[in-house]
Amino acid sequence: MNALLGLALLLSAAAGAKTEGSVTAVTSTTAAAAAGSEVTPGRLRVGGDADYPPYHFLDALGRADGFDVELVRAVAADLGMEAVFELGDWSTTLERLARGELDAVPMFWSEAREQRYLFTEPILLRHHALFGHYETPTVESLDGLANVRVAVQRSGLAWEALRELDRTGVTVVALDNEAATLDLVARGEADYALVPTGIGHYMLRHQRLSDVVALSPPLLERRYVFAVRPGQTALVARINRSLQRLRRDGVQNRLYEEWIGHPAPRRAPGFAGEAVRPSGAIALLAAAVAGVVLLTRRRGVADAIPASSSRLTAGAMRNAAAGDTMLMAELRDAITRGELGYCLQPKIDLRSGRLLGAELLVRWEHPRFGPLEPDAFVPIAEQTDTIGEMTLYLARCGLEQCRRWAAAGERLHVSVNVSANDLADPRLVDAIIEATGSQGHCLMLEITETAVMREPERVAVALPRLRAHGIRISVDDFGVGHSSLVNLRRLAPDELKIDRSFVAAVLDSASDRAIVRATIQLGHELGASVVAEGIEDEATRAWLATAGCDSGQGFGIAKPMPAARFMELLG
């Protein structure tokens, strides 16, 4: 089944239902003494783990927060009820739900749990993964575990799954929460931690566990639901109807994007107050004051946009940035709200003319500056550590397009730009893999060849993991970057893209023709297909086809276009 992108659309919860007066958070110990087992009219008592970010947790002031919490607020407001959050120890929470001391608890569905609780319709579909050190072997399934120590949360779904597995030599280490399991792996006291993927990525980032990475594909696909205490079938029906209304309104998707939909959630446990992004703003201000020239890395994307299409040039934007430290905060907001745009440039087989897919090109209609060229904000995103969020967002957008094409009967792929240095971030790699689900064959990552590869060892770890899920690798702008042949050997690409600067003059320059022919031969001998960028006319296209180039794109074939226009090409 499709993973995170499709999951975000399963449900909705309200952004406008954060009425502080209707929400109360208490600890589970206090609640147990006060609540009893009787239904309190007009109150929805919801339990959970006090340390389960980004889904539900207690912040530094002891207040309940997280995706699940805001979803419950929305449901309660929709039903005209008061939401009371009683977060504490997970094992105790499950016992209290079974005794009727809580009304509902968000959790994974399992057959064993279905014997004890009632369940609402799914909130999300979620997965687990095995996390470990880089040098620990990758495992494709739980059946591949042997003679290892696996840390899990006590009474959690992973704990249940490993108990059912009952494999000789697999030692299960049960701890109180997911964060503790990852810490145990970081200290070398367990080989793996079996953790929900979203929580794992979140914890790795916020605990700065840079040497820990997901070492398996997504495992244990399960529905994430509200478990309701026994006997409350009417409450289940009411919650389901509320979820349907919220899903229809589309507000849950905004919550999903805020809390789960990118590697850097907007709020972290322990931070009290409104969400801010000081690191991005400070970095941008420092760059402006120091007069740092921010270099463009996605020249191919920027060149595809006619100069007249932007009301603000890259140079003007950089000058404006010196007085606008909120640019990156606005970019992250655009990503979170799904307002960052894109176009698709068709790619065709040069011999048959058959449509193969498209390259996804980022666009941003800024609320104050109007349409911006990519080189006005992409380099700044790289400098302020926002580029990974944008890459993942665009990959999800591309995968959504692939689903629509498949529904129309077309098996096409989408290419998304990514820096080789992005692939050195294991959290981003994990998130891309999870987002693809069973669609890996649809996604091509175009690695910008002009970037200097700072951490080739980590990139080398990422590539086989991506390919194991069907994701293909393309080297973009080949021939104009640094250490081209060295990077080519490291990346072993499935596709090689000849830079437009060679293609543009191929009919007039003998040296460029020689370079293009040599590149085509090199790519084919390495087992890669070869793509020509920047094809402007039919004569160039015909020459490239005769020279053996496999596919191409450019204004002479089709200009970048909105997704709806691309769908029209499919007939």
C-alpha positions in Angstrom: 0.0 0.0 0.0 1.1 3.6 -0.5 2.8 5.0 2.6 2.8 8.5 4.0 1.5 10.6 1.2 -1.7 8.6 0.9 -1.9 8.4 4.7 -2.2 12.1 5.2 -5.5 12.1 3.3 -7.2 9.5 5.4 -8.6 11.9 8.0 -9.0 15.6 9.0 -8.7 17.6 12.2 -9.3 21.2 12.8 -6.8 24.0 12.9 -9.4 26.4 14.2 -10.5 24.4 17.2 -7.8 25.3 19.7 -10.0 26.8 22.4 -7.8 26.7 25.5 -10.8 26.9 27.8 -12.3 23.7 26.5 -9.1 21.6 27.0 -7.6 20.3 30.2 -4.4 18.2 30.7 -3.8 16.2 33.9 -1.4 13.4 34.8 -2.7 9.9 34.7 -2.2 9.5 38.5 -4.4 12.5 39.3 -7.0 11.4 36.8 -7.2 7.9 38.2 -8.1 9.3 41.6 -10.6 11.7 40.2 -12.2 10.0 37.2 -13.6 6.7 38.3 -15.3 4.5 35.7 -18.5 6.5 35.2 -19.2 8.5 32.1 -18.9 12.2 32.6 -21.5 13.9 30.4 -19.9 16.4 28.0 -16.3 15.3 28.7 -14.0 13.3 26.5 -11.2 11.7 28.7 -8.3 10.8 26.4 -5.2 8.9 27.6 -1.8 8.3 26.1 1.9 8.2 26.6 3.4 11.3 28.2 6.5 10.9 25.9 5.3 10.0 22.4 6.2 13.0 20.2 5.1 14.1 17.7 1.8 12.3 18.3 1.1 13.1 21.9 3.3 14.2 24.8 3.5 16.6 27.8 5.5 19.7 27.1 7.8 21.5 29.6 4.9 23.1 31.3 3.0 19.8 31.7 0.5 20.6 28.9 -0.7 17.9 26.4 0.4 18.6 22.9 1.0 16.9 19.6 -0.8 15.7 16.5 -3.2 13.4 18.4 -3.9 16.1 20.9 -4.9 18.7 18.3 -7.0 16.1 16.5 -8.8 15.3 19.8 -9.4 19.0 20.3 -11.0 19.2 16.9 -13.2 16.2 17.5 -14.3 17.4 21.0 -15.1 20.9 19.6 -17.1 19.3 16.8 -19.1 17.2 19.3 -19.6 20.0 21.7 -17.5 18.3 24.4 -14.6 19.2 26.7 -11.4 17.3 26.0 -9.4 16.2 29.1 -6.0 14.7 28.4 -4.6 12.2 30.9 -1.1 11.3 29.7 1.3 9.0 31.6 2.9 5.6 31.6 1.8 3.6 28.5 1.2 0.3 30.2 -0.9 2.0 32.9 -2.8 3.9 30.2 -3.9 0.6 28.5 -5.0 -0.9 31.9 -7.0 2.3 32.7 -8.7 2.1 29.3 -9.7 -1.5 29.8 -11.1 -0.6 33.3 -13.2 2.2 31.8 -11.3 5.0 33.5 -10.6 6.6 30.1 -12.9 7.1 27.1 -10.4 6.8 24.3 -6.7 6.3 23.6 -4.9 6.8 20.2 -3.0 3.6 19.3 -2.2 1.0 16.7 -4.8 -1.6 15.9 -3.9 -5.2 16.5 -5.9 -8.4 16.7 -5.0 -8.8 20.4 -6.1 -5.3 21.2 -9.3 -5.8 19.4 -10.3 -8.3 22.0 -10.0 -5.6 24.7 -11.2 -2.4 23.1 -13.5 -0.9 20.5 -11.9 0.9 17.6 -12.8 4.0 15.4 -12.2 4.2 11.7 -8.5 4.7 10.9 -6.8 8.0 11.6 -3.6 7.1 9.7 -1.7 4.1 8.4 1.6 3.9 10.1 4.7 1.7 10.1 7.6 0.7 12.2 11.3 0.3 11.3 14.4 -1.2 12.8 16.8 1.5 13.8 20.5 0.9 14.5 24.1 2.1 13.9 25.4 2.5 10.4 27.7 -0.5 10.7 24.8 -2.8 11.8 23.5 -5.0 9.0 20.3 -3.9 7.2 17.4 -6.2 7.8 14.6 -6.6 5.2 12.0 -8.1 7.6 11.6 -9.3 11.2 12.2 -12.8 10.0 15.8 -11.8 9.2 16.6 -11.1 12.9 19.0 -13.6 14.5 21.2 -13.4 17.6 20.4 -9.7 18.2 19.1 -7.6 21.0 16.0 -5.5 20.0 14.7 -2.7 22.2 11.0 -1.9 22.2 8.5 0.0 24.2 6.8 -2.2 26.8 3.2 -3.2 25.9 3.6 -1.4 22.5 2.8 -2.9 19.1 6.5 -3.8 18.5 6.6 -5.6 21.8 3.5 -7.6 20.8 5.0 -8.4 17.3 8.3 -9.7 18.7 6.6 -11.8 21.3 4.5 -13.4 18.5 7.6 -13.9 16.4 9.3 -15.9 19.2 12.6 -16.4 17.4 15.4 -18.2 19.1 18.4 -15.8 19.6 16.3 -12.6 19.5 16.5 -10.9 22.9 13.6 -8.4 23.5 14.6 -5.5 25.7 11.4 -3.8 26.9 11.7 -0.1 28.1 9.2 2.5 29.2 9.2 4.6 26.0 10.4 4.8 22.4 13.0 7.5 23.1 14.7 5.1 25.7 14.9 2.4 23.1 16.8 4.6 20.7 19.1 5.8 23.4 19.9 2.2 24.3 20.9 1.6 20.6 23.0 4.8 20.6 24.9 3.5 23.7 25.6 0.2 22.1 23.4 -1.7 24.6 21.0 -3.0 21.9 21.5 -3.8 18.3 18.2 -2.5 17.0 15.2 -0.5 18.2 11.9 -1.4 16.7 10.1 2.0 16.6 7.3 3.7 14.7 9.0 5.4 11.8 7.6 8.9 12.4 8.6 8.8 16.1 12.0 7.3 15.2 12.8 10.1 12.7 11.6 12.8 15.2 13.7 11.4 18.0 16.8 11.1 16.0 16.6 14.7 15.1 15.7 16.1 18.5 18.1 13.9 20.4 20.8 14.4 17.9 21.5 10.7 17.5 23.5 11.3 14.3 25.0 7.7 14.3 21.6 6.0 14.3 19.6 5.3 11.2 16.7 3.2 10.0 18.0 -0.2 8.8 14.9 -1.8 7.4 12.1 -0.9 5.0 8.8 0.1 6.7 7.5 -2.8 8.7 4.3 -3.7 10.6 1.9 -1.6 8.5 -1.1 -1.0 10.9 -4.1 1.3 11.2 -3.6 4.0 13.7 -7.0 4.5 15.5 -8.8 5.7 18.6 -9.4 2.8 20.9 -12.5 3.3 22.9 -13.4 1.7 26.2 -15.6 -1.4 26.1 -19.4 -0.8 25.9 -19.2 2.6 24.3 -20.4 1.8 20.8 -22.4 5.0 20.6 -19.3 7.0 21.4 -17.4 5.2 18.6 -20.2 6.1 16.1 -20.1 9.8 17.2 -16.3 10.0 16.9 -16.5 8.4 13.4 -19.0 10.9 12.2 -16.9 13.7 13.5 -13.8 12.3 11.8 -15.7 12.1 8.5 -16.8 15.8 8.8 -13.3 16.9 9.6 -11.9 14.8 6.8 -14.4 16.3 4.4 -13.3 19.8 5.5 -9.7 19.0 4.8 -8.3 20.4 8.0 -6.6 17.2 9.3 -4.3 17.4 6.3 -3.0 20.8 7.7 -2.4 19.2 11.1 -0.6 16.3 9.4 1.7 18.6 7.5 2.4 20.6 10.7 3.3 17.7 12.9 4.3 14.8 10.7 4.6 15.7 7.1 8.2 16.7 7.0 11.4 15.8 8.9 11.4 18.9 11.2 8.1 19.2 13.0 7.2 22.8 13.9 7.1 22.3 17.6 9.1 20.1 19.9 8.3 18.8 23.4 9.8 21.1 26.0 9.2 24.3 24.1 6.5 26.5 25.5 4.9 29.1 23.3 4.3 29.8 19.6 6.3 27.9 17.0 9.4 29.9 15.8 12.4 29.1 13.6 15.3 31.0 15.1 18.0 29.0 13.4 16.8 29.8 9.9 16.2 33.5 10.6 19.5 33.9 12.4 21.4 32.1 9.7 19.8 34.3 7.0 20.5 37.5 8.9 24.1 36.5 9.4 24.5 35.7 5.7 23.1 39.1 4.8 25.2 41.1 7.2 28.4 39.3 6.1 27.6 39.8 2.5 27.7 36.1 1.7 27.0 35.3 -1.9 24.7 32.4 -2.0 25.4 30.1 -4.9 22.7 28.4 -7.0 22.8 24.7 -7.1 19.8 24.0 -9.3 20.9 25.8 -12.4 18.8 23.5 -14.5 15.7 24.4 -12.7 16.3 28.1 -12.8 17.3 28.1 -16.5 13.9 26.5 -17.3 12.1 29.7 -16.2 11.8 32.6 -18.7 13.2 35.8 -17.1 9.9 37.6 -17.8 7.9 35.1 -15.7 9.3 36.6 -12.4 8.6 40.0 -11.1 11.6 39.8 -8.8 15.0 38.7 -10.0 17.4 36.6 -8.0 19.7 39.5 -7.4 16.9 41.8 -6.3 15.6 39.0 -4.0 19.0 38.7 -2.4 19.0 42.4 -1.7 15.5 42.2 -0.2 16.6 39.2 1.9 19.0 41.4 3.8 16.0 43.2 5.3 13.7 40.2 5.4 14.9 37.6 7.8 11.5 35.9 7.7 11.9 34.6 4.1 12.8 31.1 5.2 10.1 31.0 7.9 7.7 31.9 5.1 9.1 29.1 2.9 8.7 26.6 5.7 5.1 27.8 6.2 4.5 27.4 2.5 5.7 23.8 2.6 3.7 23.1 5.7 0.5 24.4 4.2 1.1 22.8 0.9 1.3 26.1 -0.9 4.7 25.6 -2.5 4.1 25.0 -6.1 5.7 23.1 -9.0 5.5 22.5 -12.7 6.2 19.4 -14.7 8.5 19.2 -17.8 7.8 16.2 -20.0 10.6 13.7 -20.8 10.3 11.6 -24.0 11.9 8.7 -25.7 13.9 10.4 -28.5 13.4 7.6 -31.0 9.7 6.8 -30.6 8.5 10.1 -29.1 6.8 8.1 -26.3 6.2 10.0 -23.1 8.3 8.6 -20.3 7.6 10.9 -17.4 8.4 14.4 -16.2 10.9 16.4 -14.1 9.2 18.2 -11.3 10.4 21.9 -11.1 9.7 23.9 -7.9 7.8 27.2 -8.0 6.9 29.7 -5.3 4.2 32.3 -5.6 5.4 34.5 -2.7 2.5 36.4 -1.0 4.5 39.7 -1.0 7.1 39.3 -3.8 5.0 37.4 -6.3 6.5 34.5 -8.4 10.2 33.8 -7.4 12.9 32.2 -9.4 14.2 29.0 -7.7 17.6 30.6 -7.4 16.1 33.3 -5.3 15.2 30.8 -2.5 16.7 27.4 -3.1 20.3 28.5 -2.2 19.0 30.2 1.0 17.1 27.0 1.8 20.3 25.1 1.6 22.1 27.6 3.9 19.3 27.4 6.5 18.7 23.6 6.6 15.3 23.9 5.0 16.3 22.1 1.8 15.6 18.6 3.2 12.0 19.5 4.1 11.5 21.0 0.6 13.0 17.9 -1.1 10.7 15.6 0.8 7.7 17.8 0.1 8.4 17.8 -3.6 9.0 14.1 -3.7 5.5 13.6 -2.1 4.0 15.9 -4.7 5.7 13.9 -7.5 4.4 10.6 -6.1 0.9 12.0 -5.9 1.2 12.8 -9.6 2.4 9.3 -10.3 -0.7 7.9 -8.6 -2.9 10.1 -10.8 -1.1 9.0 -13.9 -1.5 5.4 -12.9 -5.2 5.9 -12.4 -5.3 7.2 -16.0 -3.6 4.0 -17.1 -0.1 5.5 -17.6 3.0 4.1 -16.0 5.3 7.1 -15.9 8.0 8.3 -13.6 8.7 11.6 -12.0 12.2 13.1 -11.4 12.9 15.3 -8.3 16.1 17.2 -7.7 18.2 16.4 -4.7 21.7 17.2 -3.6 24.1 14.4 -3.0 24.6 16.0 0.4 20.9 15.7 1.1 21.4 11.9 0.8 24.0 12.0 3.5 21.1 12.8 5.9 19.7 9.4 7.0 16.5 11.0 8.3 15.6 12.4 4.9 16.5 9.1 3.2 14.3 7.2 5.6 11.4 9.7 5.0 11.7 9.4 1.2 11.7 5.6 1.4 8.6 5.6 3.6 6.8 8.1 1.4 7.3 6.0 -1.7 5.6 2.9 -0.2 5.1 0.5 -3.1 5.7 3.4 -5.6 9.5 3.3 -5.6 9.7 2.5 -9.3 7.9 5.8 -10.1 10.5 8.0 -8.4 13.8 9.2 -9.9 16.1 11.3 -7.7 18.2 13.7 -9.8 21.4 14.3 -7.9 22.9 17.7 -8.7 26.3 16.8 -10.1 27.6 20.3 -9.5 27.5 19.8 -5.7 30.7 18.8 -3.9 30.0 15.5 -2.0 30.9 16.2 1.6 30.0 12.9 3.1 30.5 10.2 0.4 30.5 7.4 2.9 27.0 8.2 4.1 25.8 8.7 0.5 27.2 5.3 -0.3 25.1 3.8 2.6 21.9 5.6 1.3 22.1 4.5 -2.4 21.6 0.8 -2.0 18.8 1.4 0.5 17.0 3.7 -2.0 17.5 1.2 -4.8 16.2 -1.7 -2.7 12.8 0.2 -2.7 12.9 0.7 -6.5 14.0 4.3 -6.4 16.3 5.2 -9.3 19.3 7.6 -9.3 20.0 10.1 -12.0 23.1 12.3 -12.2 22.0 15.8 -13.3 24.1 18.4 -15.2 26.8 15.8 -16.0 30.0 17.3 -17.3 29.9 20.7 -15.6 30.6 19.8 -11.9 33.5 18.9 -9.7 35.2 15.5 -9.9 32.6 14.2 -12.3 34.2 10.8 -12.9 34.8 10.3 -9.2 31.2 11.1 -8.3 30.0 8.9 -11.2 31.8 5.9 -9.8 30.4 6.6 -6.4 26.8 7.1 -7.5 26.7 4.3 -10.2 23.6 6.1 -11.6 20.7 4.5 -13.4 20.5 7.6 -15.6 23.0 10.3 -16.8 21.7 13.7 -17.8 23.9 15.7 -20.3 24.0 19.3 -19.3 22.2 21.7 -21.6 25.3 23.8 -22.2 26.7 20.9 -24.4 23.3 20.1 -26.0 22.6 23.8 -27.1 25.7 23.9 -29.4 25.8 20.3 -30.5 24.9 21.2 -34.1 27.5 24.0 -34.4 30.5 22.7 -32.3 32.6 19.7 -33.2 34.0 19.6 -29.7 30.5 19.5 -28.1 29.4 16.8 -30.5 32.5 14.7 -29.5 31.7 15.3 -25.8 28.1 14.4 -26.2 28.9 11.2 -28.1 31.5 10.2 -25.5 29.1 10.8 -22.7 26.4 8.7 -24.4 28.9 5.9 -24.8 30.2 6.2 -21.2 26.7 6.1 -19.8 25.7 3.1 -21.8 28.8 1.2 -20.8 28.0 1.9 -17.2 24.5 0.5 -17.7 22.8 3.9 -17.4 20.3 5.4 -19.8 21.3 8.9 -21.1 19.1 12.0 -21.2 19.7 15.2 -23.0 18.5 18.5 -21.3 17.8 21.7 -23.1 16.6 20.4 -26.5 15.4 23.5 -28.3 14.6 22.3 -31.8 13.8 19.3 -33.9 17.2 19.2 -35.6 19.0 18.8 -32.3 16.5 16.1 -31.2 17.1 14.2 -34.4 20.9 14.4 -34.1 20.8 13.2 -30.5 18.5 10.3 -31.4 20.9 9.3 -34.2 23.9 9.5 -31.7 22.2 7.0 -29.5 20.8 9.3 -26.8 17.9 7.6 -25.1 15.6 10.4 -24.0 15.4 14.1 -23.7 13.6 17.2 -22.5 13.6 20.9 -23.3 11.5 23.8 -24.7 11.7 22.2 -28.2 9.8 19.2 -26.8 7.6 20.9 -24.2 7.9 23.7 -21.7 7.3 23.2 -18.0 3.6 23.1 -17.4 1.0 22.8 -14.5 0.0 19.3 -13.5 -3.4 19.7 -15.0 -2.0 20.5 -18.4 0.3 17.5 -18.1 -2.7 15.3 -17.5 -4.2 16.6 -20.7 -1.2 15.2 -22.6 -2.2 11.7 -21.5 -5.4 12.0 -23.5 
